[in-house]
Amino acid sequence: MASNTTFIEVKDRGWLNGFGPLWHKENQNWWGTWSWLVKILIWTVIIDGMLAIVAFEDEQNALMIYFIFAAIVPACALVIFGHETIIDERKMGTAAWVLSKPVSRAAFLLSKLSADALGVLVTMVLVPGLVAYFIYKAASGIWLSIPGFLAGLGLVYLFLIFYQALVLMLSTLFYSRGPVIAIPLVIISCSYLAILVPGLGNILPSSLILSLGMDQPSLAEALAQSVPLQNVMPILATVLLVILFIIVAILRFEREEF
Protein backbone atom coordinates (compact mmCIF):
# COMPACT_ATOMS: atom_id res chain seq x y z
CA MET A 1 0.00 0.00 0.00
CA ALA A 2 2.89 2.36 0.75
CA SER A 3 4.23 1.88 -2.75
CA ASN A 4 0.80 2.68 -4.19
CA THR A 5 0.71 5.93 -2.25
CA THR A 6 4.16 6.81 -3.50
CA PHE A 7 3.11 6.40 -7.11
CA ILE A 8 -0.09 8.43 -6.62
CA GLU A 9 1.73 11.37 -5.05
CA VAL A 10 4.26 11.94 -7.85
CA LYS A 11 4.80 15.54 -8.84
CA ASP A 12 6.44 14.93 -12.21
CA ARG A 13 4.46 15.77 -15.32
CA GLY A 14 4.74 15.00 -18.99
CA TRP A 15 7.00 12.44 -20.60
CA LEU A 16 9.04 12.02 -17.38
CA ASN A 17 5.99 11.60 -15.18
CA GLY A 18 6.90 9.51 -12.13
CA PHE A 19 10.65 9.55 -12.73
CA GLY A 20 11.49 10.69 -9.18
CA PRO A 21 9.84 7.86 -7.24
CA LEU A 22 10.97 5.28 -9.77
CA TRP A 23 14.56 6.51 -9.62
CA HIS A 24 14.45 6.39 -5.82
CA LYS A 25 13.18 2.82 -5.96
CA GLU A 26 15.88 1.74 -8.41
CA ASN A 27 18.56 3.36 -6.27
CA GLN A 28 17.28 1.47 -3.26
CA ASN A 29 18.05 -1.73 -5.16
CA TRP A 30 21.65 -0.56 -5.40
CA TRP A 31 22.25 1.18 -2.10
CA GLY A 32 19.51 -0.16 0.19
CA THR A 33 21.65 -3.10 1.35
CA TRP A 34 25.35 -3.79 1.73
CA SER A 35 25.49 -5.48 -1.67
CA TRP A 36 27.09 -2.35 -3.17
CA LEU A 37 30.09 -2.85 -0.89
CA VAL A 38 30.40 -6.46 -2.02
CA LYS A 39 30.31 -5.30 -5.65
CA ILE A 40 33.04 -2.75 -4.98
CA LEU A 41 35.23 -5.39 -3.34
CA ILE A 42 34.68 -7.85 -6.17
CA TRP A 43 35.48 -5.38 -8.96
CA THR A 44 38.42 -3.90 -7.10
CA VAL A 45 39.93 -7.35 -6.64
CA ILE A 46 39.29 -8.38 -10.25
CA ILE A 47 40.39 -5.19 -12.01
CA ASP A 48 43.16 -4.03 -9.72
CA GLY A 49 44.39 -7.55 -9.11
CA MET A 50 45.05 -7.85 -12.84
CA LEU A 51 46.76 -4.45 -12.89
CA ALA A 52 48.99 -5.39 -9.97
CA ILE A 53 50.06 -8.61 -11.69
CA VAL A 54 50.87 -6.80 -14.92
CA ALA A 55 52.27 -3.53 -13.56
CA PHE A 56 55.10 -5.08 -11.59
CA GLU A 57 56.05 -7.32 -14.52
CA ASP A 58 55.45 -5.08 -17.53
CA GLU A 59 55.39 -1.48 -16.36
CA GLN A 60 55.55 -0.10 -19.90
CA ASN A 61 52.28 -1.68 -21.04
CA ALA A 62 50.50 -1.74 -17.69
CA LEU A 63 48.35 1.32 -18.32
CA MET A 64 47.27 0.10 -21.75
CA ILE A 65 46.31 -3.33 -20.40
CA TYR A 66 44.53 -1.77 -17.43
CA PHE A 67 42.17 0.33 -19.53
CA ILE A 68 41.35 -2.60 -21.81
CA PHE A 69 40.67 -4.95 -18.91
CA ALA A 70 38.79 -2.33 -16.85
CA ALA A 71 36.40 -1.74 -19.76
CA ILE A 72 35.86 -5.09 -21.45
CA VAL A 73 35.42 -7.38 -18.42
CA PRO A 74 32.81 -5.18 -16.67
CA ALA A 75 31.06 -4.66 -20.03
CA CYS A 76 30.68 -8.43 -20.45
CA ALA A 77 29.31 -8.65 -16.92
CA LEU A 78 26.80 -5.88 -17.60
CA VAL A 79 25.57 -7.71 -20.68
CA ILE A 80 25.30 -11.10 -18.99
CA PHE A 81 23.78 -9.98 -15.69
CA GLY A 82 22.09 -6.72 -16.63
CA HIS A 83 19.88 -7.88 -19.48
CA GLU A 84 17.16 -9.37 -17.29
CA THR A 85 15.57 -6.21 -15.89
CA ILE A 86 13.15 -5.27 -18.67
CA ILE A 87 12.64 -8.80 -20.00
CA ASP A 88 11.82 -10.31 -16.60
CA GLU A 89 9.60 -7.44 -15.49
CA ARG A 90 7.69 -7.66 -18.75
CA LYS A 91 7.19 -11.43 -18.45
CA MET A 92 6.23 -11.37 -14.76
CA GLY A 93 3.78 -8.50 -15.23
CA THR A 94 5.71 -6.14 -12.96
CA ALA A 95 6.20 -3.62 -15.77
CA ALA A 96 2.46 -3.62 -16.55
CA TRP A 97 1.63 -3.08 -12.87
CA VAL A 98 4.06 -0.17 -12.49
CA LEU A 99 2.87 1.42 -15.72
CA SER A 100 -0.73 1.24 -14.51
CA LYS A 101 0.30 3.97 -12.05
CA PRO A 102 0.74 7.62 -13.08
CA VAL A 103 4.21 7.08 -14.53
CA SER A 104 5.41 7.38 -18.10
CA ARG A 105 7.15 4.64 -20.03
CA ALA A 106 10.11 6.92 -20.67
CA ALA A 107 10.46 7.47 -16.92
CA PHE A 108 10.28 3.70 -16.36
CA LEU A 109 13.22 3.07 -18.69
CA LEU A 110 15.31 6.12 -17.82
CA SER A 111 15.01 5.56 -14.07
CA LYS A 112 16.50 2.09 -14.49
CA LEU A 113 19.24 3.23 -16.84
CA SER A 114 20.29 6.23 -14.75
CA ALA A 115 20.24 4.38 -11.43
CA ASP A 116 22.26 1.52 -12.89
CA ALA A 117 24.66 4.00 -14.51
CA LEU A 118 25.31 5.58 -11.10
CA GLY A 119 25.92 2.19 -9.52
CA VAL A 120 28.31 1.21 -12.30
CA LEU A 121 30.17 4.52 -11.97
CA VAL A 122 30.86 3.99 -8.28
CA THR A 123 31.39 0.22 -8.07
CA MET A 124 33.08 -0.56 -11.40
CA VAL A 125 34.87 2.65 -12.36
CA LEU A 126 35.65 5.20 -9.63
CA VAL A 127 36.64 3.06 -6.65
CA PRO A 128 38.65 0.46 -8.63
CA GLY A 129 40.13 3.36 -10.61
CA LEU A 130 41.28 5.12 -7.45
CA VAL A 131 43.03 1.96 -6.28
CA ALA A 132 44.53 1.49 -9.75
CA TYR A 133 46.00 4.98 -9.65
CA PHE A 134 48.10 4.15 -6.59
CA ILE A 135 49.01 0.67 -7.82
CA TYR A 136 50.39 2.21 -11.01
CA LYS A 137 52.35 4.75 -8.96
CA ALA A 138 53.81 2.00 -6.80
CA ALA A 139 54.86 -0.02 -9.84
CA SER A 140 56.13 2.77 -12.09
CA GLY A 141 57.05 5.55 -9.70
CA ILE A 142 55.02 7.94 -11.89
CA TRP A 143 52.33 10.24 -10.55
CA LEU A 144 49.81 10.52 -13.36
CA SER A 145 47.83 13.72 -13.71
CA ILE A 146 44.69 13.27 -11.63
CA PRO A 147 42.42 15.16 -14.08
CA GLY A 148 43.95 13.22 -16.96
CA PHE A 149 43.51 9.86 -15.25
CA LEU A 150 39.92 10.71 -14.35
CA ALA A 151 39.32 11.66 -18.00
CA GLY A 152 40.67 8.25 -19.01
CA LEU A 153 38.28 6.61 -16.54
CA GLY A 154 35.55 8.73 -18.11
CA LEU A 155 36.12 6.97 -21.42
CA VAL A 156 35.97 3.59 -19.65
CA TYR A 157 32.65 4.72 -18.19
CA LEU A 158 31.41 5.84 -21.61
CA PHE A 159 32.35 2.41 -22.96
CA LEU A 160 30.22 0.77 -20.25
CA ILE A 161 27.32 3.18 -20.75
CA PHE A 162 27.33 2.27 -24.44
CA TYR A 163 26.66 -1.38 -23.58
CA GLN A 164 24.13 -0.49 -20.90
CA ALA A 165 22.16 1.57 -23.42
CA LEU A 166 22.54 -1.12 -26.08
CA VAL A 167 21.20 -3.82 -23.73
CA LEU A 168 18.33 -1.53 -22.73
CA MET A 169 17.37 -1.01 -26.37
CA LEU A 170 17.65 -4.70 -27.24
CA SER A 171 15.52 -5.59 -24.20
CA THR A 172 12.69 -3.53 -25.67
CA LEU A 173 13.13 -5.01 -29.15
CA PHE A 174 13.33 -8.70 -28.20
CA TYR A 175 11.35 -10.88 -25.79
CA SER A 176 14.01 -13.57 -25.37
CA ARG A 177 17.40 -13.35 -23.71
CA GLY A 178 19.39 -14.82 -26.60
CA PRO A 179 19.70 -11.78 -28.90
CA VAL A 180 19.97 -9.37 -25.97
CA ILE A 181 23.06 -11.19 -24.72
CA ALA A 182 24.54 -12.36 -28.01
CA ILE A 183 24.55 -9.10 -29.98
CA PRO A 184 26.55 -7.04 -27.43
CA LEU A 185 28.96 -9.91 -26.77
CA VAL A 186 29.60 -10.27 -30.51
CA ILE A 187 30.35 -6.54 -30.73
CA ILE A 188 32.74 -6.82 -27.78
CA SER A 189 34.45 -9.88 -29.27
CA CYS A 190 34.91 -8.02 -32.56
CA SER A 191 36.54 -5.04 -30.88
CA TYR A 192 39.81 -5.49 -32.74
CA LEU A 193 38.03 -4.95 -36.05
CA ALA A 194 38.41 -1.28 -35.22
CA ILE A 195 42.12 -1.73 -35.84
CA LEU A 196 41.83 -3.90 -38.95
CA VAL A 197 39.05 -2.10 -40.85
CA PRO A 198 39.81 1.51 -41.89
CA GLY A 199 37.23 3.99 -40.65
CA LEU A 200 35.57 1.54 -38.29
CA GLY A 201 37.65 2.89 -35.44
CA ASN A 202 35.70 6.14 -35.61
CA ILE A 203 32.46 4.29 -34.85
CA LEU A 204 33.09 1.37 -32.52
CA PRO A 205 33.42 2.21 -28.80
CA SER A 206 36.37 -0.15 -28.60
CA SER A 207 38.42 2.71 -30.04
CA LEU A 208 38.09 4.41 -26.68
CA ILE A 209 40.24 1.82 -24.94
CA LEU A 210 42.17 0.12 -27.77
CA SER A 211 45.11 1.60 -29.64
CA LEU A 212 44.42 2.07 -33.34
CA GLY A 213 48.10 2.19 -34.27
CA MET A 214 51.35 0.55 -33.24
CA ASP A 215 52.83 3.81 -31.93
CA GLN A 216 49.59 5.39 -30.71
CA PRO A 217 48.11 5.04 -27.22
CA SER A 218 44.39 4.45 -26.87
CA LEU A 219 42.28 7.52 -26.21
CA ALA A 220 41.88 6.56 -22.54
CA GLU A 221 45.60 5.95 -22.15
CA ALA A 222 46.44 9.21 -23.91
CA LEU A 223 44.21 11.19 -21.56
CA ALA A 224 45.69 9.46 -18.51
CA GLN A 225 49.19 10.38 -19.70
CA SER A 226 48.14 13.94 -20.62
CA VAL A 227 48.89 13.32 -24.30
CA PRO A 228 46.83 15.46 -26.75
CA LEU A 229 44.12 13.47 -28.51
CA GLN A 230 44.64 13.02 -32.24
CA ASN A 231 41.05 11.96 -32.92
CA VAL A 232 37.87 12.63 -30.94
CA MET A 233 35.48 11.05 -33.42
CA PRO A 234 35.15 7.76 -31.45
CA ILE A 235 34.04 9.76 -28.41
CA LEU A 236 31.45 11.74 -30.35
CA ALA A 237 30.22 8.64 -32.20
CA THR A 238 29.82 6.68 -28.96
CA VAL A 239 27.86 9.49 -27.31
CA LEU A 240 25.57 9.76 -30.35
CA LEU A 241 25.02 5.99 -30.42
CA VAL A 242 24.12 5.98 -26.72
CA ILE A 243 21.55 8.71 -27.35
CA LEU A 244 20.22 6.80 -30.37
CA PHE A 245 19.87 3.57 -28.37
CA ILE A 246 17.93 5.38 -25.63
CA ILE A 247 15.60 7.07 -28.12
CA VAL A 248 14.91 3.79 -29.93
CA ALA A 249 14.27 2.04 -26.61
CA ILE A 250 11.77 4.68 -25.53
CA LEU A 251 9.97 4.75 -28.88
CA ARG A 252 9.73 0.97 -28.98
CA PHE A 253 8.59 0.70 -25.37
CA GLU A 254 5.89 3.30 -25.99
CA ARG A 255 4.37 0.87 -28.49
CA GLU A 256 4.51 -2.08 -26.10
CA GLU A 257 1.10 -3.52 -25.22
CA PHE A 258 0.51 -4.49 -21.60
C-alpha positions as CSV (number, residue, x, y, z in Angstrom):
1,M,0.0,0.0,0.0
2,A,2.9,2.4,0.7
3,S,4.2,1.9,-2.8
4,N,0.8,2.7,-4.2
5,T,0.7,5.9,-2.2
6,T,4.2,6.8,-3.5
7,F,3.1,6.4,-7.1
8,I,-0.1,8.4,-6.6
9,E,1.7,11.4,-5.1
10,V,4.3,11.9,-7.9
11,K,4.8,15.5,-8.8
12,D,6.4,14.9,-12.2
13,R,4.5,15.8,-15.3
14,G,4.7,15.0,-19.0
15,W,7.0,12.4,-20.6
16,L,9.0,12.0,-17.4
17,N,6.0,11.6,-15.2
18,G,6.9,9.5,-12.1
19,F,10.7,9.6,-12.7
20,G,11.5,10.7,-9.2
21,P,9.8,7.9,-7.2
22,L,11.0,5.3,-9.8
23,W,14.6,6.5,-9.6
24,H,14.4,6.4,-5.8
25,K,13.2,2.8,-6.0
26,E,15.9,1.7,-8.4
27,N,18.6,3.4,-6.3
28,Q,17.3,1.5,-3.3
29,N,18.1,-1.7,-5.2
30,W,21.7,-0.6,-5.4
31,W,22.3,1.2,-2.1
32,G,19.5,-0.2,0.2
33,T,21.7,-3.1,1.3
34,W,25.4,-3.8,1.7
35,S,25.5,-5.5,-1.7
36,W,27.1,-2.4,-3.2
37,L,30.1,-2.9,-0.9
38,V,30.4,-6.5,-2.0
39,K,30.3,-5.3,-5.6
40,I,33.0,-2.7,-5.0
41,L,35.2,-5.4,-3.3
42,I,34.7,-7.8,-6.2
43,W,35.5,-5.4,-9.0
44,T,38.4,-3.9,-7.1
45,V,39.9,-7.4,-6.6
46,I,39.3,-8.4,-10.2
47,I,40.4,-5.2,-12.0
48,D,43.2,-4.0,-9.7
49,G,44.4,-7.6,-9.1
50,M,45.0,-7.9,-12.8
51,L,46.8,-4.5,-12.9
52,A,49.0,-5.4,-10.0
53,I,50.1,-8.6,-11.7
54,V,50.9,-6.8,-14.9
55,A,52.3,-3.5,-13.6
56,F,55.1,-5.1,-11.6
57,E,56.1,-7.3,-14.5
58,D,55.5,-5.1,-17.5
59,E,55.4,-1.5,-16.4
60,Q,55.6,-0.1,-19.9
61,N,52.3,-1.7,-21.0
62,A,50.5,-1.7,-17.7
63,L,48.4,1.3,-18.3
64,M,47.3,0.1,-21.8
65,I,46.3,-3.3,-20.4
66,Y,44.5,-1.8,-17.4
67,F,42.2,0.3,-19.5
68,I,41.3,-2.6,-21.8
69,F,40.7,-5.0,-18.9
70,A,38.8,-2.3,-16.9
71,A,36.4,-1.7,-19.8
72,I,35.9,-5.1,-21.4
73,V,35.4,-7.4,-18.4
74,P,32.8,-5.2,-16.7
75,A,31.1,-4.7,-20.0
76,C,30.7,-8.4,-20.4
77,A,29.3,-8.7,-16.9
78,L,26.8,-5.9,-17.6
79,V,25.6,-7.7,-20.7
80,I,25.3,-11.1,-19.0
81,F,23.8,-10.0,-15.7
82,G,22.1,-6.7,-16.6
83,H,19.9,-7.9,-19.5
84,E,17.2,-9.4,-17.3
85,T,15.6,-6.2,-15.9
86,I,13.2,-5.3,-18.7
87,I,12.6,-8.8,-20.0
88,D,11.8,-10.3,-16.6
89,E,9.6,-7.4,-15.5
90,R,7.7,-7.7,-18.7
91,K,7.2,-11.4,-18.4
92,M,6.2,-11.4,-14.8
93,G,3.8,-8.5,-15.2
94,T,5.7,-6.1,-13.0
95,A,6.2,-3.6,-15.8
96,A,2.5,-3.6,-16.5
97,W,1.6,-3.1,-12.9
98,V,4.1,-0.2,-12.5
99,L,2.9,1.4,-15.7
100,S,-0.7,1.2,-14.5
101,K,0.3,4.0,-12.1
102,P,0.7,7.6,-13.1
103,V,4.2,7.1,-14.5
104,S,5.4,7.4,-18.1
105,R,7.2,4.6,-20.0
106,A,10.1,6.9,-20.7
107,A,10.5,7.5,-16.9
108,F,10.3,3.7,-16.4
109,L,13.2,3.1,-18.7
110,L,15.3,6.1,-17.8
111,S,15.0,5.6,-14.1
112,K,16.5,2.1,-14.5
113,L,19.2,3.2,-16.8
114,S,20.3,6.2,-14.8
115,A,20.2,4.4,-11.4
116,D,22.3,1.5,-12.9
117,A,24.7,4.0,-14.5
118,L,25.3,5.6,-11.1
119,G,25.9,2.2,-9.5
120,V,28.3,1.2,-12.3
121,L,30.2,4.5,-12.0
122,V,30.9,4.0,-8.3
123,T,31.4,0.2,-8.1
124,M,33.1,-0.6,-11.4
125,V,34.9,2.6,-12.4
126,L,35.6,5.2,-9.6
127,V,36.6,3.1,-6.7
128,P,38.6,0.5,-8.6
129,G,40.1,3.4,-10.6
130,L,41.3,5.1,-7.5
131,V,43.0,2.0,-6.3
132,A,44.5,1.5,-9.8
133,Y,46.0,5.0,-9.7
134,F,48.1,4.1,-6.6
135,I,49.0,0.7,-7.8
136,Y,50.4,2.2,-11.0
137,K,52.4,4.8,-9.0
138,A,53.8,2.0,-6.8
139,A,54.9,0.0,-9.8
140,S,56.1,2.8,-12.1
141,G,57.1,5.5,-9.7
142,I,55.0,7.9,-11.9
143,W,52.3,10.2,-10.6
144,L,49.8,10.5,-13.4
145,S,47.8,13.7,-13.7
146,I,44.7,13.3,-11.6
147,P,42.4,15.2,-14.1
148,G,43.9,13.2,-17.0
149,F,43.5,9.9,-15.2
150,L,39.9,10.7,-14.4
151,A,39.3,11.7,-18.0
152,G,40.7,8.2,-19.0
153,L,38.3,6.6,-16.5
154,G,35.6,8.7,-18.1
155,L,36.1,7.0,-21.4
156,V,36.0,3.6,-19.7
157,Y,32.7,4.7,-18.2
158,L,31.4,5.8,-21.6
159,F,32.3,2.4,-23.0
160,L,30.2,0.8,-20.2
161,I,27.3,3.2,-20.8
162,F,27.3,2.3,-24.4
163,Y,26.7,-1.4,-23.6
164,Q,24.1,-0.5,-20.9
165,A,22.2,1.6,-23.4
166,L,22.5,-1.1,-26.1
167,V,21.2,-3.8,-23.7
168,L,18.3,-1.5,-22.7
169,M,17.4,-1.0,-26.4
170,L,17.7,-4.7,-27.2
171,S,15.5,-5.6,-24.2
172,T,12.7,-3.5,-25.7
173,L,13.1,-5.0,-29.1
174,F,13.3,-8.7,-28.2
175,Y,11.3,-10.9,-25.8
176,S,14.0,-13.6,-25.4
177,R,17.4,-13.4,-23.7
178,G,19.4,-14.8,-26.6
179,P,19.7,-11.8,-28.9
180,V,20.0,-9.4,-26.0
181,I,23.1,-11.2,-24.7
182,A,24.5,-12.4,-28.0
183,I,24.6,-9.1,-30.0
184,P,26.5,-7.0,-27.4
185,L,29.0,-9.9,-26.8
186,V,29.6,-10.3,-30.5
187,I,30.4,-6.5,-30.7
188,I,32.7,-6.8,-27.8
189,S,34.5,-9.9,-29.3
190,C,34.9,-8.0,-32.6
191,S,36.5,-5.0,-30.9
192,Y,39.8,-5.5,-32.7
193,L,38.0,-5.0,-36.1
194,A,38.4,-1.3,-35.2
195,I,42.1,-1.7,-35.8
196,L,41.8,-3.9,-39.0
197,V,39.1,-2.1,-40.8
198,P,39.8,1.5,-41.9
199,G,37.2,4.0,-40.6
200,L,35.6,1.5,-38.3
201,G,37.7,2.9,-35.4
202,N,35.7,6.1,-35.6
203,I,32.5,4.3,-34.8
204,L,33.1,1.4,-32.5
205,P,33.4,2.2,-28.8
206,S,36.4,-0.2,-28.6
207,S,38.4,2.7,-30.0
208,L,38.1,4.4,-26.7
209,I,40.2,1.8,-24.9
210,L,42.2,0.1,-27.8
211,S,45.1,1.6,-29.6
212,L,44.4,2.1,-33.3
213,G,48.1,2.2,-34.3
214,M,51.3,0.6,-33.2
215,D,52.8,3.8,-31.9
216,Q,49.6,5.4,-30.7
217,P,48.1,5.0,-27.2
218,S,44.4,4.5,-26.9
219,L,42.3,7.5,-26.2
220,A,41.9,6.6,-22.5
221,E,45.6,5.9,-22.2
222,A,46.4,9.2,-23.9
223,L,44.2,11.2,-21.6
224,A,45.7,9.5,-18.5
225,Q,49.2,10.4,-19.7
226,S,48.1,13.9,-20.6
227,V,48.9,13.3,-24.3
228,P,46.8,15.5,-26.8
229,L,44.1,13.5,-28.5
230,Q,44.6,13.0,-32.2
231,N,41.1,12.0,-32.9
232,V,37.9,12.6,-30.9
233,M,35.5,11.0,-33.4
234,P,35.2,7.8,-31.4
235,I,34.0,9.8,-28.4
236,L,31.4,11.7,-30.3
237,A,30.2,8.6,-32.2
238,T,29.8,6.7,-29.0
239,V,27.9,9.5,-27.3
240,L,25.6,9.8,-30.4
241,L,25.0,6.0,-30.4
242,V,24.1,6.0,-26.7
243,I,21.5,8.7,-27.4
244,L,20.2,6.8,-30.4
245,F,19.9,3.6,-28.4
246,I,17.9,5.4,-25.6
247,I,15.6,7.1,-28.1
248,V,14.9,3.8,-29.9
249,A,14.3,2.0,-26.6
250,I,11.8,4.7,-25.5
251,L,10.0,4.8,-28.9
252,R,9.7,1.0,-29.0
253,F,8.6,0.7,-25.4
254,E,5.9,3.3,-26.0
255,R,4.4,0.9,-28.5
256,E,4.5,-2.1,-26.1
257,E,1.1,-3.5,-25.2
258,F,0.5,-4.5,-21.6
